[in-house]
Amino acid sequence: MNDSFETLALPVNFRVHELLAFHARDREALAEQVAADTLRKGLWWQGRPVCLQIDFLPGRARVRWDAEGLPARDVLPLVQRMLGLTQDVERFEAQWAAHPLLGPVLQRQSGLRVPLAGTPFEALAWAIMGQQISVAAAVSLRRRLVLAAGLRHASGLYCHPQADAVLALGLEPLRAAGLSQGKAQSLLAVAEAVQAGRLPLDAWAAAPQLPVEQIRTALLAIKGIGPWTVSYTLLRGFGWLDGSLHGDVAVRRGIERLLQEDVDMARAEAWLAPFAPWRALVAAHLWAMQALNA
């Protein structure tokens, strides 16, 4: 790892454990390695494998980026998004602190931010693979996709493939990696749209104002992508906090826990609606609430 590094200030109540838990989903640690206060992640960046290391220290994060000719400061905007530092969670918590059901949750989980994937394409690929299956099954698919692509940094960390590498794999290797026919076709369609410029994911992520409706329209035009996939991608890939994740089973279970009654998709959507423009952040609190009570 290169000795040069940059430092980011962290909020007083920054919740490191949730960030690390998000990146520790795969216990085989092929593409991410998590220690008590450190994240190491392989990324495919500008056509080459790189290793990102973030050390969490009191009040700050030390960012190291192992890629020749690319100073760590050049990737600080990426790291800020990954850590959720651009999310105005303080305003959200202040607005809803008095809510009779959500308020106590916010008090217990103050400072919660949504960790983002390394790139929007990584988030979109995860959302496609995670459709209608458990997190454990989705983690297994992701691992097999990463292995199939075979993109590896000198440190030993694998890198999640981007659109060009997915296209290079093709349908049969994706099927051999465990993806259903429909998911493999959707992933290839997305990758082709990225390569053709119809899904400029990275440009959208860097835009001064996220073109949410443009992203939603472009994604929904692809067969096999529905509202949940779009909202999850907008959340984990771009940090957009207002997607209504009422189609998420864990979100509905969280609402049921608060209401103490059964909740279907329509009821979940209606319950989340008043929390706009923070509905996806509410969903993140519901996920965290259940993880704490598991």
C-alpha positions in Angstrom: 0.0 0.0 0.0 1.3 3.4 -1.0 2.5 5.5 2.0 0.7 8.7 0.8 -2.7 9.3 2.2 -5.4 11.9 2.6 -7.6 12.6 5.6 -11.4 13.2 5.8 -13.1 14.6 8.9 -15.9 12.5 10.3 -19.0 13.7 12.1 -19.0 13.2 15.9 -21.6 10.4 15.7 -20.3 8.6 12.6 -21.4 5.0 12.8 -18.4 3.0 11.6 -19.9 -0.4 12.5 -22.7 -0.1 9.9 -20.4 1.0 7.2 -18.1 -2.0 7.9 -21.0 -4.4 8.2 -22.2 -3.4 4.7 -18.8 -4.3 3.2 -18.4 -7.5 5.3 -21.4 -9.2 3.8 -19.2 -11.7 2.0 -17.4 -13.7 4.7 -14.9 -15.0 2.1 -13.7 -11.4 1.7 -12.7 -11.7 -1.9 -13.3 -8.0 -2.9 -13.5 -6.4 0.6 -11.5 -7.0 3.7 -12.9 -5.6 7.0 -11.0 -5.3 10.3 -12.0 -3.6 13.5 -11.3 -0.1 12.2 -10.2 -0.7 8.6 -11.8 -1.3 5.2 -9.8 -2.5 2.2 -11.6 -2.8 -1.1 -10.6 -3.7 -4.6 -12.0 -1.4 -7.3 -11.7 -1.5 -11.1 -11.0 2.2 -11.9 -10.1 3.7 -15.2 -9.3 0.3 -16.7 -7.0 -0.9 -13.9 -7.3 -2.6 -10.5 -6.7 -0.5 -7.5 -6.9 -1.0 -3.7 -8.7 1.4 -1.5 -7.9 1.4 2.2 -9.8 3.5 4.7 -8.6 3.5 8.3 -11.1 4.9 10.8 -9.4 7.0 13.5 -11.1 9.2 16.2 -12.9 11.9 14.3 -11.3 11.2 11.0 -10.7 8.7 8.2 -7.3 8.1 6.6 -7.7 7.3 2.9 -5.0 5.4 1.0 -5.4 4.5 -2.7 -2.9 2.1 -4.3 -2.8 3.2 -7.9 0.3 4.6 -9.6 -0.1 8.1 -10.8 -3.5 8.7 -9.0 -3.1 10.6 -5.8 -5.5 9.7 -2.9 -7.0 13.2 -3.0 -8.3 12.6 -6.5 -10.7 9.9 -5.1 -11.9 11.8 -2.0 -15.3 12.6 -3.6 -15.8 8.9 -4.2 -14.9 8.0 -0.6 -17.2 10.8 0.7 -20.1 9.2 -1.2 -19.2 5.7 -0.1 -19.2 6.8 3.6 -22.4 8.7 3.2 -20.8 12.0 4.2 -22.8 14.0 1.6 -26.1 12.9 3.3 -27.8 15.5 5.4 -28.9 13.1 8.1 -28.9 15.8 10.8 -31.7 17.7 9.0 -33.7 14.5 8.6 -33.3 13.5 12.2 -34.3 17.0 13.4 -37.4 17.0 11.2 -38.7 13.6 12.4 -37.4 13.5 16.0 -40.9 13.9 17.5 -42.6 11.2 15.4 -44.2 8.8 17.8 -42.9 5.6 16.1 -39.9 6.6 14.1 -38.6 9.2 16.6 -37.3 6.7 19.2 -35.6 4.7 16.4 -33.8 7.8 15.2 -32.7 8.6 18.8 -31.2 5.1 19.2 -29.6 5.2 15.7 -28.6 8.8 15.5 -26.1 9.5 12.9 -27.0 6.5 10.7 -25.9 7.0 7.1 -26.4 4.8 4.0 -23.1 3.2 2.9 -22.7 3.2 -0.9 -21.2 0.7 -3.3 -17.9 1.6 -4.9 -19.5 2.5 -8.2 -23.1 2.9 -9.5 -22.6 -0.1 -11.8 -21.7 -2.2 -8.8 -24.8 -1.1 -7.0 -27.0 -1.8 -10.0 -25.5 -5.3 -10.5 -26.1 -6.1 -6.9 -29.7 -4.9 -7.2 -30.3 -7.1 -10.2 -28.7 -10.1 -8.6 -30.6 -9.5 -5.3 -34.1 -9.5 -6.8 -36.5 -11.8 -4.9 -33.8 -13.8 -3.1 -32.2 -13.6 0.3 -29.2 -11.5 1.1 -27.1 -14.6 1.6 -28.0 -15.9 -1.9 -27.3 -12.5 -3.4 -23.9 -12.5 -1.7 -23.1 -15.9 -3.2 -24.1 -14.7 -6.7 -22.0 -11.6 -6.4 -19.0 -13.7 -5.2 -19.3 -16.0 -8.2 -19.6 -13.1 -10.6 -16.5 -11.5 -9.1 -14.6 -14.8 -9.5 -15.8 -15.3 -13.0 -14.5 -11.8 -14.1 -11.2 -12.6 -12.4 -10.1 -8.9 -12.0 -7.5 -8.8 -9.3 -5.3 -6.3 -7.7 -1.7 -7.1 -6.8 -2.7 -7.1 -3.1 -4.8 -10.2 -3.8 -8.2 -8.4 -3.6 -10.6 -9.0 -6.4 -12.4 -6.1 -8.1 -16.1 -6.1 -8.9 -16.4 -6.1 -12.7 -17.7 -3.0 -14.5 -19.8 -3.0 -17.7 -17.0 -3.8 -20.1 -15.9 -6.9 -18.1 -19.5 -8.1 -17.7 -20.0 -7.8 -21.5 -16.8 -9.7 -22.1 -18.1 -12.6 -20.0 -21.3 -13.1 -22.0 -24.4 -15.1 -21.2 -23.1 -18.6 -20.6 -20.4 -17.7 -18.1 -23.0 -15.6 -16.2 -25.4 -18.5 -16.2 -22.5 -20.8 -15.0 -21.9 -18.3 -12.2 -25.4 -19.0 -10.9 -27.5 -16.1 -12.4 -30.9 -17.0 -13.8 -31.5 -16.5 -17.5 -33.5 -13.4 -16.7 -31.0 -11.8 -14.4 -28.1 -12.6 -16.7 -29.9 -11.0 -19.6 -30.8 -8.0 -17.5 -27.2 -7.5 -16.4 -25.9 -7.8 -19.9 -28.5 -5.4 -21.2 -27.5 -2.9 -18.5 -23.8 -3.4 -19.3 -24.5 -2.9 -23.0 -26.4 0.3 -22.3 -23.6 1.7 -20.2 -21.0 0.9 -23.0 -23.3 2.5 -25.6 -23.7 5.7 -23.5 -27.4 5.2 -22.8 -26.7 4.7 -19.1 -23.9 7.1 -18.3 -23.9 6.0 -14.6 -20.6 7.7 -13.6 -21.5 11.0 -15.3 -24.9 11.0 -13.5 -23.1 10.3 -10.2 -20.8 13.3 -10.8 -23.5 15.7 -11.9 -24.2 18.7 -9.7 -27.8 17.6 -9.4 -28.8 14.0 -9.7 -31.1 13.5 -12.7 -33.4 11.1 -10.8 -36.2 10.9 -13.3 -33.8 10.4 -16.2 -32.1 7.6 -14.4 -35.5 6.0 -13.4 -36.8 6.2 -17.0 -33.7 4.7 -18.5 -33.5 1.8 -16.1 -37.2 1.0 -16.3 -36.9 0.7 -20.0 -34.6 -2.4 -19.5 -36.4 -5.7 -19.3 -36.2 -7.2 -15.8 -35.7 -4.0 -14.0 -38.6 -2.8 -11.8 -39.2 -0.1 -9.2 -37.4 -1.9 -6.3 -34.3 -2.3 -8.4 -34.4 1.3 -9.4 -34.9 2.6 -5.9 -32.2 0.4 -4.5 -29.7 1.4 -7.2 -30.5 5.1 -6.7 -29.8 4.6 -2.9 -26.7 2.4 -3.0 -25.2 3.7 -6.2 -26.0 7.5 -6.0 -26.9 8.2 -2.4 -30.5 9.3 -3.3 -32.5 9.1 -0.1 -36.1 9.2 -1.4 -36.7 5.9 -3.2 -39.8 4.2 -1.7 -38.5 0.7 -0.9 -42.0 -0.6 0.1 -41.3 -3.6 -2.1 -38.5 -4.7 0.2 -39.6 -7.5 2.5 -37.3 -6.3 5.3 -38.7 -2.8 5.1 -42.2 -4.1 5.4 -41.2 -6.2 8.4 -39.7 -3.2 10.1 -42.9 -1.2 9.6 -44.8 -4.2 11.0 -42.6 -4.1 14.1 -43.4 -0.4 14.6 -47.1 -0.7 13.9 -47.5 -4.1 15.6 -49.7 -5.3 12.7 -49.4 -7.0 9.3 -48.4 -4.7 6.5 -48.7 -5.4 2.7 -46.9 -3.5 0.0 -49.7 -0.9 -0.5 -49.8 -0.1 3.3 -46.0 0.1 3.4 -46.0 2.5 0.5 -48.6 4.7 2.1 -46.8 4.6 5.5 -43.5 5.7 3.9 -45.1 8.4 1.7 -45.1 11.3 4.3 -41.4 10.9 5.0 -40.5 12.1 1.5 -37.8 13.2 0.5 -36.2 10.8 3.0 -38.1 7.5 2.4 -35.0 5.4 1.5 -33.2 6.8 4.6 -36.2 5.6 6.7 -35.8 2.2 5.1 -32.2 2.2 6.1 -33.2 2.9 9.7 -35.7 0.0 9.5 -33.0 -2.3 8.2 -30.6 -1.3 11.0 -33.4 -1.6 13.6 -34.0 -5.2 12.7 -30.3 -6.0 12.5 -30.0 -4.7 16.1 -32.9 -6.8 17.2 -31.9 -10.0 15.3 
